[in-house]
Amino acid sequence: MASIQIPPHSPWRAIIESAFYANSVKKTTIPELYRLAAKQPGVIVTSHPFYKPEQFGLADNTKVLVSNDGGIVGRTARARRLVRQMGKKKGDFLRILSKAVYQLNKREGLWLEAIVGLHPDFMVKANLLSPVTDAKNMFDWGLNFVPWLEPWTSIYKNSTQIDEPDILVLADPEWRNPRFPEGLVIIDEDENCAALLGLRYFGERKKGTLTLAWTIGTRQNMVACHGGIKTVGEHPPIAVFGLSGSGKSSLTNSHDHGGTLNEAEKVTVVHDDAFLTDLDADFTVALEPSLFDKTDAVRFNDPIIKYFYSAQNVGVTQLNGDRLIVAEDIRNANGRCIKSRDMFNHDNHCGRPGSVIWLQKDHRFLRSPKLPTLTLQLQWARLLAPCGPRGLKTSRLRS
């Protein structure tokens, strides 16, 4: 089996792991979470059919659920605290975490299992604990990562064992502390655990889980990448990097590059957001089977909605008795959806990248006579992987 069961080696993991075993906590499933989320105040059951619900054990008449998070529609970087950077404040943060877990365990909690990694040589079990009132976010987390269902559980059990404990994520959006009005994220990278306190936005759960998976990958001598990767024809894979909004998802997920490819140049997308590359074994693995993408380009009744599993921070209107999604960032910026990669040709893994695209949106470059007069600069570079004295790769890809 991939990750292993070992006793905690830090107080952070001991506190977080213990919370999973409280009498108030029970294991849950994606079908149960759908039923709970559909009744959750603030959640909207749309008329859009859920794409291929049977793969998650859901009924044929399952619909896309929409949730909205109030004024916070993106991640709060200021809330993040890494244990290795806390210094003398560790004791203070430990007390905060202990009190947060105590309060969480006084309420009904749910425990959902999933898998991170889509290659038998890198699969890690992940666990999420949240109050029952956070069912929609838990449901979305289960859709975003590999569900703890067949055939994935059998693949996981036969996958390469990694000398790492499971990922543990604790999330309580109802937590409040006047010292941290924007919430608090505590991450112990060494022990593969995180606590997300006072944060409603789903992306915090996704990125917190990925942060731990990326860190596990680097300890396995892999390159952790926040970007997209695809293959075009028989060419080596192409990795695409850029800040949020620079176009890496649009470029990665394009099936024909605006009509510039010929029929022989078949595009295969691995993922548009997160992957790990093992340069020794020459493989790249996607960490998630689904896409968590912006909906700013999704038109009303857009055919792409066919592939939706869920949506967040988008509008809903009613026409002829049907409740339909209103995207295009009309309601607010950074509307999001979780959708299937079936919208294009895709695979779960590929070889190491042969080329890298860096996307930049910086108008200052327009004033330089040495650079092309393009708002969007595409810079190609060969991926080099020199090794240090211990054989560890000294190059890293970063967005």
C-alpha positions, 0 to 999 in steps of 0.5 A: 500500500502507498502511504503507511500507518505510523505513530505521530512524531510531532504534537501537531499530528498527534493533535490532528490525528486524535481528532479523527477518533472522537466519538463525535466523528464518523466516516462518510461517503460521497453519496451521503455527503451529496444528500447532506450538502443538498439540504445545507442552507445556502446550497442550491440544487440546480437543474444541471445533470451531474456528469456520470454520477455512477463513477462516484456511487451517486444516483442517475438523477444527481444534479450539480450543486452550487455553493457561495462563500460570501465575500471571500472568493479566493485563498487567503495567503496571509492566513498560512503558517508553516510549522518550520517557520514558527520559531518561538511561537510554536507553543502559542500555535499549539495551544490555539490548535488544541482549543480548535480541535476541542471545540470541533469535537464537541460537534458532529464531525465527518471523516472522508477518505481519498487518494492523491496521485494517479500513478501506481508509483505515487499514490498517497491516502488522504483524510479530511475531517470537517463538521457536518455543516461543511458537507458541501466542501467535503463533497467537493474535496471528494470529487476533486481527488481520487474517490475511495472507491473501486477500482481506485482502492484496488490500484492503491493497495497494489501501488508502490509503498512510500515511507510516508504517513497518510495526509491528514487535513482538518477543516473547521470553517466555523472557527473564530479567533479575534487574533486571526479575523481572516482565519488560520492555516497551520501546516506541518510539512514534515508530518503530512498534516494541516489544520484549516481554521475559519476558512470557507473557500474550497480552494483552501482544502484543495491547496492544503492537501496538494501542499502536503502531497507536493512535499511528500513528492520532493522527499521522494526525489521528485519535482513538485510542480504547480502548473499544467502538462500535456503532450502534442503528437509525438513530441516530448511533454510540455509543462506550462507555468504562470501565475493565476489568471495568466492562462496556463489552464486555457493553454494546457486544456486547448485541444487544437491551440487555436486551430494551429495544430494539424490532425497528426498533432493529437493533444493529450492533457495530463493536468492543468494545475498540479503534478509531480515529475520523477526525472530518474524514472522518467514519468510525470503523474497528475495528482487529481483526476478532476479540474478545479477551473475558473468559470469566467469564460463559461457562457449561459447554457454553455455546452461545457456545463455538461462536464460539471460535477459542482460549482462555487461562487457563481450565480443561479437564475430560474427560467421555465422552472429550471435553475441554471448557472450564471457564470462569466464572473457576473456575480463575483470574480473567481467563480469556480467549478469542479469538472471532468477531464472527459471534455478533452483527450487525457491521461493520468501520467506521461514522461518528463517534460521536454519543454517548459512554457512560462506565461507572463502578463506584464505590460512593462515588457512592452516597453523593452525593444529587446522583447516581442511586442506581445502582452502574453510572453511565451518563453521556452526553455529546456528542462535541465536536471543537474544532480548534487553530490548526493544524487538529489536534483538541484533544479526545481520547477516553480510557478 
